[in-house]
């Protein structure tokens, strides 16, 4: 008995220690004792039967059963230990297969599932009973079925031991499960009898890859330039539009500092500081700036910069999205021009003249200078319209506008008020005589003949003069100039007139 316990202890030392710790010592002791007794009994019974069959004399004395008992008992004990170990090993393997995240399946030559692990059930949604009724081809997505059958036959016929494979299964709910893994065959007597496969579910990985493709496609096809930088603002990615807008290729741009590629051409430090402060405080900046392309051509950008942070709220990247707004700026300039200028003559319109004249009043009072307003009306313009038509009249107004431009200085303000009425604000006028000389010079330029097409026209103008005085508003000056203009017409036209107040 002591020998028995010693052998058991040597063979099962670790198990015995764990059994004692788990307080199951007596349970396992009874199992081993039962195995010993069963082995001793069976071998003793066989010994008695053998002696009887051979006609030998046998005795019931204990000494006659000593060898069968010891040999049979130890044999039973050894078999018990081997069985328990084997069962424990199988349980460990089954537990391992059932608790890994990968899908494990064993399929025979007919496509029946011999074994599937817990992850297989969890991923595909089929119960154990349902798995027994299924064949592997029943759960393959239809568009991959022919490929799967061909591969299945090929691996059995070729006898290849291992091969990488991708496929698509359908879960019980009909969801596509994208899988990749490695498949090999189990052989018996040189013949493949089943396949063993370990699959990884790459559905999320595939979705991420497809999403990445979509994002990349958006980046490449968008009309906005996109640049990604690292935390030090060195460029790590640009799209095609970036190259189109800036002129820098991917090879040239990667590794460069973003401010070298998109720099403020006006060297506006306040804008640069505002941008940096916004990124530091809000991790975001949006605005407009003028920059230069690779060929040094200046152009306006509308740009948005976002800081990208990691889980520790540390900035890891910056994303810059920008667009060339040259056309928009041109449209804004054009629309502003249309809003402030007369469409026929391209001179300032009445509203813009009022705004600038008010600014001239403030400037004159601040610098203690003088200016004058000339109000001009053409003599006989109605006759030209009636005689030659409105097209001729419009052409004549355009030619008159050109002469007025040539007859005024750069700092003067010239506008068409409507019809055949014009106004000129003469800056830096020292006296009334100075204003009259300027007005007479304009009259001299206007009275020369106008030739366009087959038409030759000579036309004059009447001008009223109003001098700026302290506390006089622009409306009052225009009214004075208008009265003086009518006075000039009454005096015979083609002259400039000033009415003393």
C-alpha positions in Angstrom: 0.0 0.0 0.0 2.9 2.3 0.8 4.5 1.5 -2.6 1.1 2.3 -4.3 0.9 5.7 -2.6 4.5 6.5 -3.5 4.0 5.6 -7.2 0.8 7.7 -7.4 2.6 10.6 -5.7 5.5 10.5 -8.1 3.3 10.3 -11.1 0.7 12.8 -10.0 2.7 15.1 -7.7 1.5 18.4 -9.2 -2.1 17.2 -9.5 -2.0 15.9 -5.9 -0.8 19.2 -4.6 -3.5 21.1 -6.5 -6.1 18.5 -5.4 -5.1 19.0 -1.7 -5.4 22.8 -2.2 -8.8 22.3 -3.7 -9.9 19.9 -0.9 -10.7 17.1 -3.4 -8.0 14.7 -2.2 -10.3 12.0 -1.0 -12.3 12.1 -4.2 -9.3 11.5 -6.4 -7.8 9.0 -3.8 -11.0 6.9 -4.2 -10.7 7.0 -8.0 -7.1 5.8 -8.0 -7.9 3.2 -5.3 -10.9 2.0 -7.3 -8.6 1.7 -10.4 -6.1 -0.3 -8.4 -8.8 -2.7 -7.0 -10.4 -3.1 -10.4 -7.1 -4.0 -12.0 -6.3 -6.4 -9.1 -9.7 -8.1 -9.3 -9.7 -8.5 -13.0 -6.2 -10.0 -13.2 -6.9 -12.3 -10.2 -10.1 -13.5 -11.9 -8.3 -14.1 -15.1 -5.6 -16.0 -13.3 -8.2 -18.3 -11.7 -9.9 -18.8 -15.0 -6.7 -19.6 -16.8 -5.7 -22.2 -14.1 -9.1 -23.9 -14.4 -8.9 -24.0 -18.2 -5.5 -25.5 -18.0 -6.5 -28.0 -15.3 -4.0 -26.6 -12.8 -4.6 -26.7 -9.1 -5.3 -23.4 -7.6 -5.5 -22.3 -4.0 -7.6 -19.6 -2.3 -4.7 -18.8 0.0 -3.7 -15.1 -0.1 -0.2 -16.0 -1.2 -1.6 -17.4 -4.5 -3.2 -14.0 -5.3 -0.3 -11.7 -4.3 1.3 -11.4 -7.8 -2.1 -10.9 -9.7 -3.2 -8.4 -7.2 0.0 -6.3 -7.3 0.5 -6.6 -11.0 -3.2 -6.1 -11.9 -3.6 -3.2 -9.4 -0.6 -1.3 -10.6 -1.7 -1.9 -14.2 -5.2 -0.5 -13.4 -3.6 2.4 -11.6 -1.3 3.2 -14.5 -4.2 3.0 -17.0 -6.2 5.3 -14.7 -3.4 7.9 -14.6 -3.0 7.8 -18.4 -6.8 8.1 -18.9 -7.1 11.0 -16.5 -4.1 12.8 -18.0 -5.4 12.2 -21.6 -8.9 13.5 -20.7 -7.4 16.6 -18.9 -5.2 17.2 -22.0 -8.3 17.0 -24.3 -10.2 19.3 -22.0 -7.4 21.8 -22.0 -7.2 21.7 -25.8 -11.0 22.0 -26.2 -11.0 24.9 -23.7 -8.2 26.6 -25.6 -10.0 26.2 -29.0 -13.3 27.4 -27.6 -11.8 30.5 -26.0 -9.6 31.9 -28.8 -11.1 34.7 -30.9 -10.2 32.9 -34.2 -12.7 30.6 -35.9 -11.6 27.0 -35.9 -13.4 24.3 -38.0 -12.7 20.8 -39.1 -14.6 19.7 -42.3 -14.6 16.2 -43.8 -14.4 15.4 -47.6 -18.2 15.7 -47.9 -18.2 19.2 -46.5 -19.7 18.1 -43.1 -18.5 20.0 -40.0 -16.6 17.5 -37.8 -15.7 20.2 -35.3 -16.4 23.9 -34.8 -15.3 26.0 -31.8 -17.3 28.5 -29.8 -16.0 31.5 -31.8 -17.5 29.8 -34.9 -20.9 29.6 -33.2 -20.7 33.2 -31.9 -19.6 34.7 -35.2 -22.0 32.9 -37.5 -24.9 32.5 -35.0 -25.6 28.8 -35.6 -26.2 26.4 -32.7 -24.4 23.1 -32.2 -27.4 21.2 -33.5 -27.7 23.4 -36.6 -24.0 23.0 -37.3 -24.4 19.3 -37.4 -27.0 19.6 -40.1 -25.0 22.1 -42.2 -22.4 21.6 -44.9 -19.7 24.2 -45.4 -21.1 25.1 -48.8 -24.4 26.0 -47.2 -22.9 29.0 -45.5 -20.6 30.3 -48.3 -21.8 33.6 -49.8 -23.2 32.7 -53.3 -20.8 34.8 -55.3 -17.9 32.9 -53.6 -19.5 29.4 -53.8 -17.8 28.2 -57.1 -14.4 29.5 -55.9 -14.9 27.7 -52.6 -15.8 24.4 -54.2 -12.9 24.6 -56.6 -10.5 25.3 -53.8 -12.0 22.5 -51.6 -11.5 19.9 -54.3 -8.1 21.2 -55.2 -6.7 21.0 -51.7 -8.0 17.4 -51.3 -6.7 16.3 -54.7 -3.3 18.1 -54.5 -2.5 16.9 -51.0 -1.0 20.3 -50.0 -0.6 20.4 -46.3 -1.2 24.1 -45.8 -2.5 27.0 -47.9 -3.7 30.6 -47.3 -7.3 31.2 -48.1 -9.9 34.0 -48.1 -13.7 33.5 -48.3 -17.0 35.0 -47.3 -19.5 33.2 -45.1 -23.1 34.1 -44.4 -24.2 34.2 -40.8 -27.6 32.9 -39.7 -29.0 36.5 -39.9 -27.7 36.8 -43.5 -24.8 39.1 -42.6 -21.6 38.8 -44.7 -18.6 37.6 -42.7 -15.3 38.2 -44.4 -12.6 35.6 -43.4 -9.0 35.0 -44.0 -6.9 32.1 -42.7 -4.8 29.0 -43.3 -6.2 25.6 -44.2 -4.5 22.2 -44.1 -5.4 18.6 -44.5 -5.4 15.6 -42.1 -4.1 12.5 -43.6 -4.8 8.8 -42.9 -2.7 6.2 -44.7 -1.5 8.9 -47.1 -5.0 10.1 -48.0 -6.5 13.4 -47.0 -9.6 12.8 -45.0 -10.5 16.2 -43.6 -9.5 19.9 -43.6 -8.5 21.9 -40.5 -8.9 25.7 -40.8 -8.2 28.6 -38.6 -10.0 31.8 -39.8 -9.7 35.4 -38.7 -12.8 37.6 -39.0 -11.6 40.5 -41.1 -15.1 42.1 -41.6 -14.2 45.2 -39.5 -10.7 45.3 -41.1 -12.3 45.1 -44.5 -14.8 47.9 -43.6 -11.9 50.0 -42.4 -10.0 49.3 -45.6 -13.0 50.2 -47.8 -13.6 53.3 -45.7 -10.0 54.3 -46.1 -10.4 53.8 -49.9 -13.4 56.0 -49.9 -11.6 58.7 -47.9 -8.6 58.4 -50.2 -10.9 58.7 -53.2 -12.5 61.8 -51.7 -9.2 63.3 -50.9 -8.0 62.7 -54.5 -11.1 63.8 -56.3 -12.0 66.8 -54.2 -11.3 70.3 -55.6 -9.9 71.5 -52.3 -6.2 71.1 -51.5 -5.6 68.8 -48.5 -2.3 68.5 -46.6 -1.6 66.4 -43.4 1.3 67.3 -41.2 2.9 65.8 -38.2 3.0 67.7 -34.8 6.1 69.7 -36.0 4.0 70.7 -39.1 6.1 68.8 -41.6 4.0 67.6 -44.5 3.2 63.8 -44.5 0.4 63.7 -47.1 -1.0 65.9 -49.9 -3.7 65.2 -52.5 -3.7 65.9 -56.2 -5.6 69.2 -55.8 -2.7 70.4 -53.5 -0.3 70.0 -56.4 -2.8 71.7 -58.9 -3.2 74.7 -56.6 0.3 75.3 -55.3 2.4 73.8 -58.1 4.4 71.6 -55.6 4.5 67.8 -56.5 4.2 65.1 -53.8 7.9 64.4 -54.0 8.7 68.1 -53.4 6.1 68.7 -50.7 6.6 65.7 -48.4 8.9 66.6 -45.5 8.7 70.3 -46.1 7.3 72.6 -43.4 3.7 73.6 -44.3 4.5 77.3 -43.9 7.1 77.0 -46.7 4.3 75.7 -49.0 1.5 77.9 -47.8 3.0 81.1 -46.6 1.5 84.6 -46.1 2.9 86.6 -49.0 2.1 89.8 -47.2 4.2 88.9 -44.2 1.2 89.9 -42.0 2.5 89.1 -38.5 -0.8 89.9 -36.9 -2.5 87.2 -39.1 0.3 84.7 -38.3 0.0 85.3 -34.6 -3.8 85.1 -34.7 -3.5 81.7 -36.5 -1.0 80.3 -34.0 -3.1 81.5 -31.0 -6.3 80.0 -32.4 -4.6 76.6 -33.0 -3.1 76.7 -29.5 -6.3 77.6 -27.7 -9.0 76.1 -29.9 -7.1 73.6 -32.1 -8.9 75.2 -35.1 -8.4 78.2 -37.4 -10.3 79.3 -40.5 -9.5 82.4 -42.6 -8.2 83.9 -45.8 -4.7 84.8 -46.8 -2.7 85.7 -49.8 0.1 83.3 -50.7 2.3 82.3 -53.6 2.5 79.4 -55.9 5.7 77.6 -56.7 6.2 80.0 -59.7 5.8 83.0 -57.3 2.3 83.9 -58.6 0.2 85.5 -55.8 -3.2 84.1 -55.2 -5.8 84.2 -52.4 -6.6 81.1 -50.3 -9.5 80.2 -48.0 -8.0 77.7 -45.5 -9.1 75.7 -42.5 -6.6 74.1 -40.1 -7.6 71.5 -37.5 -5.3 70.0 -34.9 -5.6 66.2 -34.4 -5.0 64.8 -31.0 -4.5 61.4 -29.5 -6.2 59.8 -26.5 -3.9 61.8 -24.2 -5.0 65.0 -25.8 -1.6 65.5 -27.3 -1.5 67.1 -30.8 -0.1 64.5 -33.2 -1.1 66.0 -36.6 -2.6 69.0 -38.4 -5.1 68.7 -41.2 -5.1 71.7 -43.7 -8.0 72.0 -46.2 -7.8 75.0 -48.5 -9.2 76.3 -51.8 -8.0 78.8 -54.4 -10.6 81.7 -54.2 -9.1 83.7 -57.0 -12.3 83.4 -59.0 -14.4 84.3 -56.0 -12.3 87.4 -55.3 -12.5 88.4 -59.0 -16.3 88.0 -58.8 -16.4 90.1 -55.6 -14.3 92.8 -57.3 -16.6 92.7 -60.4 -19.7 92.8 -58.3 -18.3 95.6 -56.2 -17.4 97.5 -59.4 -20.9 97.0 -60.7 -22.3 98.3 -57.4 -20.1 101.4 -57.3 -19.8 102.3 -61.0 -22.0 103.3 -63.9 -22.3 100.4 -66.3 -22.2 102.5 -69.5 -19.3 104.9 -68.9 -17.4 102.9 -66.1 -17.4 106.1 -64.0 -18.4 106.2 -60.4 -22.2 106.2 -59.8 -24.1 108.7 -57.8 -24.1 106.7 -54.5 -20.3 106.1 -54.6 -19.7 109.8 -55.4 -21.7 110.8 -52.3 -19.7 108.4 -50.0 -16.4 109.7 -51.3 -17.4 113.3 -51.3 -18.4 112.9 -47.6 -14.9 111.5 -46.9 -13.4 114.4 -48.7 -15.3 116.9 -46.5 -13.8 115.2 -43.4 -10.4 115.2 -44.9 -10.6 118.8 -45.9 -11.7 119.9 -42.4 -9.0 117.8 -40.8 -6.2 119.2 -43.0 -7.8 122.7 -43.4 -7.8 122.4 -47.3 -10.4 123.3 -49.9 -12.1 121.5 -52.7 -14.8 122.3 -55.2 -17.7 120.4 -56.9 -18.4 120.8 -60.6 -21.9 119.8 -61.8 -21.9 119.2 -65.6 -24.8 118.9 -68.0 -24.4 118.4 -71.8 -25.8 120.9 -74.2 -28.0 119.5 -77.0 -27.6 115.8 -76.0 -31.3 115.2 -76.6 -30.8 116.2 -80.2 -28.1 113.6 -80.7 -30.4 110.9 -79.3 -33.4 112.0 -81.5 -31.3 112.4 -84.6 -29.0 109.4 -84.5 -30.6 107.0 -82.0 -29.8 105.8 -78.4 -26.9 103.7 -79.5 -25.2 106.8 -80.9 -26.1 108.6 -77.7 -24.6 105.9 -75.5 -21.4 105.9 -77.6 -21.2 109.7 -77.2 -21.5 109.4 -73.4 -18.6 106.9 -73.3 -16.4 109.2 -75.4 -17.3 112.1 -73.1 -16.4 110.0 -70.0 -13.0 109.3 -71.6 -12.3 113.0 -72.1 -13.5 113.8 -68.6 -11.0 111.2 -67.3 -8.2 112.9 -69.2 -9.2 116.3 -68.0 -9.1 115.5 -64.3 -6.4 114.5 -61.9 -5.9 111.2 -60.1 -7.1 112.5 -56.8 -10.3 114.0 -58.3 -13.6 112.2 -58.0 -15.5 111.8 -61.3 -19.0 110.3 -61.5 -22.0 110.0 -63.9 -25.2 111.0 -62.1 -27.5 109.7 -64.8 -28.6 110.7 -68.3 -26.2 113.4 -69.5 -25.3 114.7 -66.0 -21.8 114.4 -64.5 -20.2 115.5 -61.3 -16.5 116.2 -60.6 -15.0 116.8 -57.1 -11.8 118.8 -57.5 -9.4 118.2 -54.6 -6.8 120.7 -53.4 -8.5 123.8 -54.8 -6.9 127.0 -53.5 -9.4 129.6 -54.8 -12.5 130.1 -57.0 -10.2 131.2 -59.9 -8.4 127.9 -59.6 -11.8 126.0 -59.8 -12.9 128.1 -62.8 -9.6 127.4 -64.7 -10.1 123.7 -64.1 -13.7 123.9 -65.3 -12.7 125.8 -68.5 -10.1 123.2 -69.2 -12.8 120.5 -69.1 -15.0 122.6 -71.4 -12.2 123.0 -73.9 -11.6 119.2 -74.0 -15.4 118.5 -74.5 -16.1 120.9 -77.3 -13.8 119.2 -79.9 -15.8 117.1 -82.5 -16.7 113.5 -81.8 -16.3 111.0 -84.7 -17.6 107.5 -84.5 -18.7 105.4 -87.5 -20.2 107.7 -90.1 -21.3 110.2 -87.5 -19.5 113.4 -86.5 -21.0 115.3 -83.6 -19.9 118.5 -81.8 -21.3 119.0 -78.3 -20.7 121.4 -75.4 -21.5 121.4 -71.7 -22.7 123.8 -69.0 -20.9 123.6 -65.6 -22.0 124.8 -62.2 -19.3 125.4 -59.5 -19.7 125.0 -55.7 -16.8 125.8 -53.3 -16.5 124.0 -50.0 -17.0 126.1 -46.9 -17.0 125.2 -43.3 -20.0 123.3 -42.0 -21.5 122.8 -45.5 -22.8 119.3 -46.4 -22.4 117.5 -49.7 -26.1 117.8 -50.5 -26.0 121.6 -50.1 -22.9 121.8 -52.3 -24.5 119.8 -55.1 -27.6 121.9 -54.9 -25.5 125.1 -55.3 -23.6 123.5 -58.2 -26.9 122.5 -59.8 -28.3 126.1 -59.6 -25.0 127.4 -61.0 -25.2 125.0 -63.9 -28.7 126.2 -64.9 -27.4 129.7 -64.6 -24.7 128.8 -67.1 -27.3 127.5 -69.5 -29.3 130.7 -69.2 -26.2 132.7 -70.0 -25.7 130.9 -73.3 -24.3 127.5 -72.5 -20.8 126.1 -73.0 -19.5 127.9 -69.9 -18.9 127.5 -66.2 -20.8 129.6 -63.6 -20.5 130.2 -59.9 -23.2 131.7 -57.8 -22.1 133.9 -54.9 -24.0 133.0 -51.6 
